[in-house]
C-alpha cells in the first residue's frame, strides 16, 4: 500500500514524514527525472505501508517539473495525507479541494496548530471536517503532538467524487473559511517586525551581508575550536604513536611511501607527509570535517529560522544579471559545505540553462568547505590581506563568468516565485537530525575522493 504525503511547500511536510517513519528513510529520484523524493515505512491497522514524501506543490496545475512529478505520483498512490498549514488555511485549501476531487481516500493533517493559536487564529476542526467530508487531525509536527492520532485515523480516510471548476473551488474555499475560521487581533510580534525589516531592499541587504559575515565567523570559530581542542589532540596523542609504530615496521620502501609518505626532518608530519594513513586521514577528518560540521550547523539554523528564502528574494535582482534568479542562492550556499549536494540542489531551478550556469559557477568559483579549510590553513598564516585577496579574486571571477554565460547562452531567467515563510525558532531535534544526515552524506560522498586524492 502506498500512502502519499502531499501539501504546499513550507507546511512542515518533511517533519510530519520524519515523525511517521522515524530515521529509516530512502531518498530516490523519480524515474526519468532528477526530482528527488523520500520514502519510508509507516505501520497502521497491523500493516506496514510505504509512505512517500511527494515534492511540495501549490496546485495540480503543473508549472514546474516537480509539480508534474507530483501529479504522476498521485496516480500511483492508494491514500493521501494532505498536510495543511493552519496559519494559512485559505491558501492551502485550494490544493486540498483538488486532492479530494481526485477520488483518492484522504485525511488532512492540520499542521502548525500551536502557531495558529499563537497568532490568534481559531479553527473549528469539527466544522472543517464536515465541510471537507474527510477526517481532519490537528498536529504540531516538531513536538509530535497529534501524530499518534493521525496514524489512528488513517483507517477513516474517505474518498469523494466531486468535480469543480476554478470559480466553484474558490467559492467553496471562501464559504469554508467563513464557517470555520475566526481571527482575533494580535499585535505584531518581534519576529514579524524583524521579517519586515529583513525584506526591505535597503536594510535587508545590509542585514544579509551582516548575517553572512557572522555565519562565516561562526563557522571559522567553531571549526578552529574543534580542531584545537578535540581533533589535533586526538591525532597527536592517540593516532600518531600507532602510525609511528607502523612506520618502523614497514621500513623504507614503496608501501611506506603509499601508507606513511615522506618523513619531514625524520618525523611524520600529518600535513606534509602525503601518505594515505597520514595526510590522507588527517586532512579530511582533522582539517575539513570540523569546518563542514560547523557550516552545516550554521546552515541548518538559517534554514529552520526561515532566513534563506529572504536572502533569495533580496539577491534576486543581482542574480538575474548572471542568468539566474534568487532561488540559486540555496544550492550555492549548500555547495560551500560540499559541491556534490550543491550541484544536486540545482534541480530546484526551472530549466537546463539556469542549472548549467549555477553548476559552472559553483564548480569554478565557490570553494567547498574542504577547499576553504585548506585555503584558510595555508594562506591564513600570512595574514588577513592575502586571504582577502583570494576571496575577492574568486568573487570577481564569479561575477565575470556569470555575466559571460548569461550573454552566451540563449534564453532568459524567469521571475522568482518563492514563498517566504514566517520566522520560527529552530527546533533542536530537527536541527540535529538534519545535521546528522548531511554529515553522513559528506562522509559517504566527499571523503573517499579526498582519500584517493
C-alpha positions in Angstrom: 0.0 0.0 0.0 1.3 3.5 -1.0 0.5 6.5 1.2 1.3 9.9 -0.3 2.2 12.8 1.9 1.2 15.9 -0.1 0.9 19.6 0.6 2.2 23.1 -0.3 5.9 23.9 0.3 6.8 25.0 3.8 3.9 23.4 5.6 6.1 21.1 7.7 5.5 18.1 5.5 9.0 16.7 5.9 8.8 16.9 9.7 5.5 15.1 9.6 7.2 12.5 7.4 10.1 12.1 9.9 7.6 11.7 12.8 5.7 9.0 10.9 8.6 7.0 9.7 11.5 7.6 12.1 15.0 7.9 10.7 14.9 4.9 8.4 14.2 6.6 5.0 15.5 6.3 1.5 16.0 9.2 -0.9 15.3 8.4 -4.6 14.9 10.1 -8.0 11.5 9.8 -9.8 12.1 7.6 -12.9 13.2 9.6 -15.9 13.8 12.8 -13.9 16.2 14.4 -11.4 13.3 15.2 -8.9 14.1 13.7 -5.6 11.6 12.3 -3.1 11.8 10.5 0.2 10.1 7.3 1.1 9.9 5.2 4.3 7.6 2.8 6.2 4.6 3.5 8.5 2.6 1.0 10.4 -1.2 1.2 10.9 -4.0 -1.3 11.3 -1.5 -4.1 11.6 0.0 -3.5 8.1 3.3 -1.8 7.0 2.6 0.7 4.3 5.1 2.7 2.1 5.0 6.4 2.9 6.1 8.8 0.1 7.0 12.4 0.8 5.8 14.0 -2.5 7.5 17.2 -3.6 5.6 20.3 -2.4 3.1 21.8 -4.8 0.6 24.6 -4.8 -1.9 23.0 -7.1 -2.4 20.2 -9.6 -2.0 22.5 -12.5 1.8 21.9 -13.2 4.0 24.9 -13.8 7.3 23.1 -12.8 8.9 19.7 -13.2 8.3 19.0 -9.5 4.6 19.6 -9.9 4.4 17.3 -13.0 6.1 14.5 -10.9 3.7 15.1 -8.0 0.7 14.6 -10.3 2.2 11.4 -11.8 2.8 10.1 -8.3 -0.8 10.9 -7.3 -2.0 8.4 -9.8 0.1 5.7 -8.2 -1.0 6.4 -4.5 -3.6 4.4 -2.6 -4.2 7.0 0.2 -3.3 10.7 0.7 -2.3 12.5 3.9 -2.7 16.2 3.0 -0.5 18.4 5.3 -2.1 21.8 5.7 -0.6 24.9 7.3 -3.2 26.0 9.9 -1.7 29.6 9.8 -2.5 29.9 6.1 -5.7 27.8 5.8 -7.3 29.7 2.9 -4.2 29.4 0.6 -3.7 25.7 1.4 -7.3 24.7 0.8 -7.1 25.0 -3.0 -4.8 22.0 -3.2 -6.9 20.2 -0.6 -10.0 20.5 -2.7 -8.2 19.3 -5.8 -6.9 16.3 -3.9 -10.4 15.5 -2.7 -11.6 15.8 -6.2 -9.0 13.2 -7.3 -11.2 10.5 -5.7 -8.4 9.0 -3.5 -9.1 8.2 0.2 -7.7 11.1 2.1 -7.1 12.6 5.6 -6.0 16.1 6.5 -3.2 16.9 8.9 -3.8 20.4 10.1 -0.2 21.2 11.0 1.3 24.2 12.9 -1.7 24.1 15.2 0.3 25.8 18.0 1.4 28.7 15.8 -2.2 29.3 14.7 -3.3 29.6 18.3 -0.4 31.9 19.0 -1.4 34.2 16.1 -5.0 34.3 17.3 -6.4 32.0 14.6 -9.2 29.8 15.8 -10.3 26.9 13.6 -13.3 24.8 14.3 -11.9 21.3 13.4 -15.3 19.5 13.6 -16.9 22.0 11.2 -13.9 21.9 8.8 -14.1 18.1 8.8 -17.8 18.3 8.0 -17.2 20.8 5.2 -14.4 18.8 3.6 -16.0 15.4 4.1 -12.7 13.9 5.2 -11.0 13.4 8.6 -9.1 16.4 9.9 -6.4 16.0 12.7 -4.7 19.0 14.3 -0.9 18.3 14.6 2.3 20.0 15.8 4.9 18.0 13.9 8.0 19.4 15.6 6.8 18.2 19.0 4.9 15.1 17.8 1.5 16.4 19.1 -1.4 14.8 17.1 0.9 12.4 15.1 -0.4 9.3 17.0 -4.0 10.4 16.5 -3.2 10.9 12.8 -2.0 7.3 12.4 -5.0 6.0 14.3 -7.4 7.8 12.0 -5.8 6.7 8.7 -8.3 3.9 8.6 -11.1 6.5 8.5 -9.7 8.2 5.3 -12.6 8.9 2.9 -12.9 9.4 -0.8 -15.3 11.6 -2.7 -16.3 12.1 -6.3 -16.8 15.8 -6.8 -15.7 17.9 -9.8 -15.4 21.7 -9.6 -14.0 24.4 -11.9 -11.7 27.1 -10.5 -14.5 29.6 -9.8 -16.5 27.0 -7.9 -13.4 25.9 -6.0 -12.6 29.4 -4.8 -16.2 30.0 -3.9 -16.1 26.8 -1.8 -12.9 28.0 -0.1 -14.5 31.3 0.9 -17.5 29.6 2.3 -15.4 27.2 4.4 -13.2 30.0 5.7 -16.3 32.0 6.8 -17.7 29.0 8.6 -14.6 27.5 10.4 -12.1 30.3 10.9 -12.0 33.2 13.3 -9.1 35.6 13.7 -8.5 37.7 16.8 -6.5 40.9 16.5 -2.9 40.5 17.8 -0.1 43.0 18.0 2.9 42.3 15.7 5.5 40.2 17.4 9.2 40.9 17.4 9.8 38.2 14.8 7.1 39.7 12.5 8.7 43.2 12.7 12.1 41.6 12.1 10.7 39.8 9.0 9.6 43.2 7.5 13.0 44.7 8.2 14.9 41.9 6.6 12.8 42.0 3.4 13.3 45.8 2.9 15.6 46.4 0.0 18.0 48.8 1.9 18.0 47.4 5.4 17.6 43.8 4.1 20.8 43.9 2.0 22.8 45.3 5.0 21.4 42.6 7.3 22.0 39.9 4.7 25.7 40.8 4.5 26.0 41.0 8.3 24.3 37.6 8.6 26.6 36.0 6.0 29.7 37.5 7.6 28.5 36.4 11.1 27.9 32.9 9.7 31.4 32.8 8.2 32.9 33.9 11.5 30.8 31.3 13.4 31.9 28.6 11.1 35.6 29.6 11.5 35.3 29.9 15.3 33.6 26.5 15.8 35.9 24.8 13.2 39.1 26.2 14.8 38.0 25.3 18.4 37.1 21.7 17.3 40.5 21.3 15.7 42.4 22.9 18.6 40.7 21.1 21.5 39.4 17.8 20.0 40.9 16.7 16.7 44.5 17.8 16.9 45.0 16.4 20.5 43.4 13.1 19.4 45.7 12.8 16.4 48.8 13.7 18.3 48.1 11.7 21.5 46.4 8.6 20.2 46.8 8.3 16.4 50.4 9.4 15.9 52.0 6.6 18.1 50.1 4.0 16.1 51.3 5.4 12.7 54.9 5.8 14.0 54.9 2.2 15.1 53.6 1.1 11.7 56.3 3.3 10.0 59.0 1.5 12.0 57.6 -1.9 11.0 57.3 -1.0 7.3 60.8 0.4 7.0 61.8 2.1 3.7 60.0 1.0 0.5 57.1 1.6 -1.8 54.5 0.5 0.8 55.9 3.0 3.3 55.6 5.8 0.7 52.0 4.9 -0.1 50.8 4.5 3.5 53.0 6.8 5.5 54.6 9.1 2.9 57.7 11.1 3.4 59.3 11.8 6.8 59.8 15.5 7.3 63.1 16.1 9.3 62.9 12.4 10.4 59.3 12.7 11.7 55.8 12.2 10.5 54.1 15.4 9.5 50.3 14.9 9.1 50.1 17.9 6.6 53.2 17.3 4.5 54.0 13.6 4.6 51.3 12.9 1.9 50.7 9.3 2.9 47.3 7.6 2.8 47.3 7.0 6.6 48.9 10.3 7.4 47.8 13.3 5.3 45.1 11.2 3.7 43.4 10.7 7.0 44.3 13.9 8.8 43.2 16.4 6.1 39.6 15.1 5.7 39.0 14.3 9.3 41.0 16.9 11.3 41.2 19.8 8.9 38.0 19.6 6.9 35.3 17.7 8.9 35.2 20.3 11.8 34.5 23.1 9.3 31.9 21.0 7.4 30.2 20.3 10.7 30.2 24.0 11.7 28.9 25.0 8.2 26.0 22.6 8.2 25.1 23.5 11.7 25.0 27.2 10.8 23.1 26.5 7.5 20.6 24.4 9.5 20.0 27.4 11.9 19.4 29.8 9.0 17.1 27.2 7.2 15.0 26.4 10.2 14.7 30.0 11.3 13.3 30.9 7.9 16.1 33.3 6.7 17.3 31.5 3.5 14.2 32.4 1.3 14.7 36.1 2.3 18.3 36.0 1.0 16.9 34.5 -2.2 14.4 37.4 -2.6 16.9 40.1 -1.7 19.6 38.8 -4.1 17.2 38.0 -7.0 18.0 41.3 -8.9 21.8 40.7 -8.7 21.5 37.0 -9.8 19.2 37.9 -12.7 22.2 39.7 -14.3 24.1 36.4 -14.1 21.2 34.5 -15.8 19.8 33.1 -12.5 17.1 34.0 -10.0 17.1 34.2 -6.2 16.5 30.5 -5.6 20.0 29.8 -6.9 21.3 31.2 -3.6 20.3 28.0 -1.8 22.4 25.5 -3.9 25.3 27.9 -3.9 25.2 28.1 -0.1 25.0 24.3 0.1 28.0 24.0 -2.3 30.1 25.8 0.3 29.7 22.8 2.5 30.2 20.3 -0.3 29.9 20.8 -4.1 28.0 17.4 -4.5 24.8 18.4 -2.7 25.1 21.9 -4.1 25.1 20.7 -7.7 22.3 18.2 -6.8 20.2 21.1 -5.4 20.3 22.9 -8.7 17.3 20.7 -9.6 15.1 23.4 -7.9 15.9 25.7 -10.8 13.4 25.6 -13.7 15.5 25.0 -16.8 18.7 23.4 -18.0 20.2 26.9 -18.8 20.0 28.0 -15.2 21.2 24.7 -13.9 24.2 24.8 -16.2 25.1 28.4 -15.2 24.7 27.6 -11.4 26.7 24.4 -11.6 29.5 26.1 -13.6 29.7 29.0 -11.1 29.8 26.5 -8.2 32.5 24.3 -9.7 34.8 27.1 -10.7 34.3 29.9 -8.2 32.8 28.6 -5.0 35.2 26.6 -2.9 33.7 23.8 -0.8 34.4 23.6 2.9 37.3 21.2 2.3 38.9 23.7 -0.1 38.1 26.6 2.3 39.7 24.8 5.2 42.9 24.3 3.2 42.8 27.9 1.9 42.5 29.3 5.4 45.1 26.9 6.7 47.7 27.7 4.0 47.0 31.3 3.2 45.7 32.5 6.5 49.1 32.1 8.1 50.4 35.0 6.0 47.7 37.3 7.4 44.2 38.7 6.6 45.2 40.6 3.4 46.4 37.6 1.3 43.3 35.7 2.5 41.0 38.7 1.4 42.8 38.8 -2.0 41.9 35.1 -2.6 38.2 35.6 -1.8 37.9 38.9 -3.7 39.5 37.2 -6.8 37.1 34.3 -6.6 34.1 36.7 -6.2 35.3 38.7 -9.2 35.6 35.6 -11.3 32.1 34.5 -10.2 30.6 37.8 -11.4 32.6 37.9 -14.6 31.9 34.3 -15.5 28.2 34.7 -14.7 27.9 37.7 -17.0 29.6 35.9 -19.8 27.5 32.7 -19.5 24.3 34.9 -19.4 25.3 36.6 -22.6 26.4 33.4 -24.4 23.6 31.0 -23.5 20.2 31.7 -25.2 17.2 32.2 -23.0 16.1 34.3 -20.1 15.9 33.6 -16.3 12.3 33.5 -15.1 10.9 35.7 -12.4 11.3 34.2 -8.9 8.2 32.5 -7.4 9.0 31.8 -3.8 7.0 31.6 -0.6 8.6 33.4 2.3 7.7 31.6 5.5 7.4 33.4 8.8 10.4 33.3 11.2 10.3 30.4 13.5 12.6 29.4 16.3 14.6 26.3 15.3 13.6 23.1 17.0 16.8 21.3 18.2 15.7 17.7 17.4 15.0 18.6 13.7 18.3 20.6 13.6 20.3 17.7 15.0 18.7 15.2 12.7 19.3 17.3 9.6 22.9 17.9 10.7 23.5 14.2 11.2 22.1 13.3 7.7 24.2 15.9 6.0 27.4 14.8 7.8 26.7 11.2 6.8 26.2 12.3 3.1 29.5 14.2 3.3 31.4 11.3 4.7 30.0 9.0 2.0 30.3 11.3 -1.0 33.3 13.5 -0.4 35.7 11.8 2.0 36.5 8.9 -0.4 37.6 11.4 -3.1 39.8 13.3 -0.6 41.4 10.0 0.5 42.1 9.0 -3.1 43.4 12.5 -3.9 
